[in-house]
Amino acid sequence: MMLTDREEEILEALWGEIVEKKNHTCDISVLKDDEAIKKLADLDYVDVKNNQVKLTNKGREKAKNCVRRHRLAERLFVDVLDIKKRLVHEASCKFEHLLHKGLDENVCILLGHPKTCPHGRPIPEGDCCKDAKRIPKKLIMLLSELEVDKKATISHLETQDQVMLQKIIAIGALPNTGIKLIQKFPSYVFQIGKSQFAIDKELASCIYVRVI
C-alpha cells in the first residue's frame, strides 16, 4: 500500500529520532499526527506503547528508503540544479515522493553514490552502492587513465563542484553511456555516439569508466 506524503515524513522523522540519535523509542507527542501513526501501526511499520513509538524491522527498512530518497533529492537539487541550501529542503520534500525504486538508484549512480546530503547528514546505502563496491577496482578507472582508442561505459561521476558536474551532464557524459577515448593531448577528446567532445584533465578526472 502506498503511503501518503505525511506518513513518509513521519517515518523520516522517526529514523532521525531513533536510528540516527540512537534512541530505542520516540515520544508520540513529537510527531503530532495520531491518525498517521495509527495507519503506520496498522501496516506494521511502528509499535506504539505508553505514548512511545518504535520502528519495527519492516518500518526501519521503509524509513531508511524514505530518508535515502529525500537526501538524494537534496543532493540532486544542490549539485545539479544549483538550488540554494535554504530552499532545498522544501523542494526535496515534494520531489522525493517521485523517487521510487529504480529512479532513486539512477540519481545515486549519476551523483557518484554520495555519502552525505548537502547538510552533512548520512545518505543510507542502496543496492546500487553495494553493487558498486563489489566491482573490482581495476575494472573502474578515471577517463583520464583509459587507453586511447579503448571503449568503455561510464560508471559514475564524482565531483563536489556544481559547475563541473553541470558541464559533464550537458555534453551527455552520463552513467551507463558508451564512451571511446580518442586522444589525451593537448586535451582529452572522447566520442559518445557519433559526437566528439574535448575537455581538460580536471573534467576528465571526474568521469569514472568501466572497461568493456
C-alpha positions as CSV (number, residue, x, y, z in Angstrom):
1,M,0.0,0.0,0.0
2,M,1.3,3.5,-0.9
3,L,1.9,5.8,2.0
4,T,0.8,9.4,2.0
5,D,3.5,12.1,1.9
6,R,2.7,12.8,5.6
7,E,3.2,9.2,6.6
8,E,6.5,9.0,4.8
9,E,7.6,12.2,6.5
10,I,6.8,10.7,9.9
11,L,8.9,7.7,9.1
12,E,11.7,10.0,8.2
13,A,11.3,11.8,11.5
14,L,11.4,8.5,13.3
15,W,14.6,7.5,11.5
16,G,16.2,10.7,12.7
17,E,15.0,10.4,16.3
18,I,15.5,6.7,16.7
19,V,18.2,5.4,14.3
20,E,20.5,8.4,14.0
21,K,20.1,9.6,17.6
22,K,20.4,6.0,18.8
23,N,17.2,6.1,20.8
24,H,15.0,3.0,21.4
25,T,11.7,4.9,21.0
26,C,10.3,8.3,20.3
27,D,7.7,10.2,22.3
28,I,4.5,10.2,20.3
29,S,3.9,13.9,21.1
30,V,6.9,14.9,18.8
31,L,5.1,13.5,15.8
32,K,1.8,15.4,16.3
33,D,-0.3,13.2,14.0
34,D,-2.3,10.5,15.7
35,E,-4.2,9.3,12.5
36,A,-1.0,8.8,10.5
37,I,0.6,7.0,13.4
38,K,-2.4,4.7,13.7
39,K,-2.2,3.8,10.0
40,L,1.6,3.1,10.2
41,A,0.9,0.8,13.2
42,D,-1.9,-1.0,11.3
43,L,0.7,-1.6,8.5
44,D,3.2,-2.9,11.0
45,Y,5.7,-0.1,10.4
46,V,5.6,1.1,14.0
47,D,4.7,-0.2,17.5
48,V,3.0,2.2,19.9
49,K,3.0,1.6,23.7
50,N,2.6,4.1,26.5
51,N,2.8,7.1,24.2
52,Q,6.2,5.8,22.8
53,V,6.7,4.9,19.2
54,K,9.1,2.3,18.0
55,L,10.1,1.3,14.4
56,T,9.5,-2.3,13.5
57,N,12.0,-4.1,11.3
58,K,9.7,-3.5,8.4
59,G,9.3,0.1,9.4
60,R,13.0,0.6,9.8
61,E,13.6,-0.5,6.2
62,K,10.8,1.7,4.9
63,A,12.1,4.7,6.8
64,K,15.6,4.1,5.5
65,N,14.3,4.2,1.9
66,C,12.3,7.4,2.6
67,V,15.3,9.1,4.1
68,R,17.6,8.0,1.3
69,R,15.2,9.4,-1.4
70,H,14.9,12.7,0.4
71,R,18.6,13.2,0.9
72,L,19.4,12.1,-2.7
73,A,16.8,14.6,-3.9
74,E,18.6,17.3,-1.9
75,R,21.9,16.4,-3.5
76,L,20.4,16.5,-6.9
77,F,18.9,19.9,-6.4
78,V,22.1,21.4,-4.9
79,D,24.7,19.7,-7.1
80,V,22.9,19.6,-10.5
81,L,20.1,22.2,-10.4
82,D,22.0,24.7,-8.2
83,I,19.2,25.4,-5.8
84,K,20.2,27.2,-2.7
85,K,20.5,25.2,0.5
86,R,18.0,27.3,2.4
87,L,15.3,26.3,-0.2
88,V,16.4,22.7,-0.9
89,H,14.5,21.0,2.0
90,E,11.1,22.2,0.9
91,A,11.7,21.3,-2.8
92,S,13.1,17.9,-1.8
93,C,10.1,17.1,0.4
94,K,7.9,17.4,-2.7
95,F,10.2,15.7,-5.2
96,E,11.3,12.7,-3.0
97,H,7.9,11.1,-3.3
98,L,8.6,10.6,-7.0
99,L,11.9,8.9,-6.5
100,H,10.8,5.4,-6.0
101,K,12.8,2.2,-6.5
102,G,14.9,2.4,-9.7
103,L,14.7,6.1,-10.2
104,D,16.4,6.8,-6.9
105,E,19.2,4.4,-7.9
106,N,19.7,6.2,-11.2
107,V,20.1,9.5,-9.4
108,C,22.5,7.9,-6.9
109,I,24.7,6.5,-9.7
110,L,24.6,9.8,-11.6
111,L,25.9,11.6,-8.5
112,G,28.6,9.0,-7.8
113,H,26.9,7.4,-4.7
114,P,27.2,10.4,-2.4
115,K,27.7,9.6,1.3
116,T,26.0,12.7,2.7
117,C,23.3,15.2,1.9
118,P,24.2,19.0,1.5
119,H,23.6,19.4,5.2
120,G,26.1,16.7,6.2
121,R,23.6,14.0,7.2
122,P,24.4,10.5,6.0
123,I,22.6,9.0,3.0
124,P,21.7,5.4,3.7
125,E,23.3,3.0,1.1
126,G,21.1,1.5,-1.6
127,D,21.6,-1.7,-3.6
128,C,23.5,0.3,-6.3
129,C,26.0,1.4,-3.8
130,K,26.6,-2.2,-2.6
131,D,26.9,-3.4,-6.2
132,A,29.5,-0.7,-7.0
133,K,31.6,-1.9,-4.1
134,R,31.6,-5.4,-5.5
135,I,33.0,-4.4,-8.9
136,P,36.8,-4.9,-8.8
137,K,38.6,-1.6,-8.6
138,K,40.8,-2.5,-11.6
139,L,37.7,-2.6,-13.8
140,I,36.8,1.0,-13.0
141,M,39.1,3.9,-13.7
142,L,39.2,7.6,-14.5
143,L,38.5,8.6,-18.1
144,S,42.0,10.2,-17.9
145,E,43.5,6.8,-17.2
146,L,41.8,5.0,-20.1
147,E,44.0,4.0,-23.1
148,V,43.5,5.8,-26.3
149,D,41.1,4.0,-28.7
150,K,39.7,1.9,-25.9
151,K,35.9,1.7,-25.4
152,A,34.3,1.8,-22.0
153,T,31.0,2.5,-20.3
154,I,30.6,5.5,-18.0
155,S,30.3,4.1,-14.4
156,H,29.6,7.3,-12.5
157,L,30.6,10.9,-12.0
158,E,32.4,12.1,-8.9
159,T,32.8,15.8,-8.1
160,Q,31.5,18.3,-5.5
161,D,31.8,21.1,-8.0
162,Q,28.4,22.0,-9.3
163,V,29.7,23.8,-12.4
164,M,31.9,20.9,-13.4
165,L,29.0,18.4,-12.9
166,Q,26.7,20.5,-15.0
167,K,29.2,20.7,-17.8
168,I,29.7,17.0,-17.8
169,I,25.9,16.4,-17.9
170,A,25.4,19.0,-20.6
171,I,27.7,17.1,-23.0
172,G,25.8,13.8,-22.3
173,A,28.5,12.0,-20.3
174,L,26.0,10.1,-18.2
175,P,26.2,6.8,-16.3
176,N,25.8,3.7,-18.5
177,T,26.7,5.6,-21.6
178,G,29.2,4.1,-24.0
179,I,32.4,6.2,-24.5
180,K,35.6,6.0,-26.5
181,L,38.8,7.9,-25.8
182,I,40.3,9.4,-29.0
183,Q,43.2,11.4,-27.6
184,K,44.8,12.7,-24.4
185,F,46.9,15.6,-25.5
186,P,46.7,18.6,-25.6
187,S,43.1,17.9,-24.4
188,Y,41.1,14.8,-23.7
189,V,38.9,14.1,-26.7
190,F,36.3,11.4,-26.5
191,Q,33.4,10.1,-28.5
192,I,29.8,9.4,-27.4
193,G,27.7,8.0,-30.2
194,K,28.6,10.0,-33.3
195,S,29.7,13.2,-31.4
196,Q,33.1,14.1,-30.2
197,F,34.0,16.3,-27.3
198,A,37.2,17.9,-25.9
199,I,37.7,18.5,-22.2
200,D,40.6,19.3,-19.9
201,K,42.2,16.9,-17.4
202,E,40.2,18.3,-14.5
203,L,36.9,17.4,-16.1
204,A,38.3,14.1,-17.3
205,S,39.2,13.2,-13.7
206,C,35.6,13.5,-12.7
207,I,34.4,10.8,-15.0
208,Y,34.8,7.2,-14.0
209,V,34.5,4.5,-16.6
210,R,34.2,0.7,-16.7
211,V,36.3,-1.0,-19.4
212,I,34.3,-3.1,-21.8
